[in-house]
Amino acid sequence: YYSLELGKIFSTNYDKDVARAKLALWYNKIEEYGYDTFTTVANSIENHYERILNFFVNRSTNAAAEAFNAKIKAFRASFRGVVDMSFFLFRLAKVYA
């Protein structure tokens, strides 16, 4: 139930101030509830509160950059270590450009 409530906050098109209030209410419920797993999530939200709320300004994330970074790491791992960095960047540009 609480995870669905949190998902609903992020999937509904709220203003940043409305989202701040909704997240605060959700956080208060989690504090009353007291399960460790939700407490961990709530603490993460509390630690990164303003950056999380920036999502509601233009509803964008850095997921594309993270996905590209994962592709680079997988590509680098397939070569078992890179000795010549300039050649690696050349190959990377040719494969993913």
BELRADA-V972226 format. One record per pair of residues at least 4 apart in sequence whose ideal C-beta (glycine too) atoms are under 6 Angstrom apart, sorted by the first residue. I is the first residue (numbers start at 1). J is the second residue. Records with the same first field share a line. If there is no record, write none. Layout:
I->J + J
This chain:
2->38
5->26
6->26
7->11
8->12
9->22
14->18 + 19 + 56
16->53 + 56 + 57
19->56
20->53
27->42
30->38 + 42
38->42
48->52
62->66
76->82
82->88
93->97
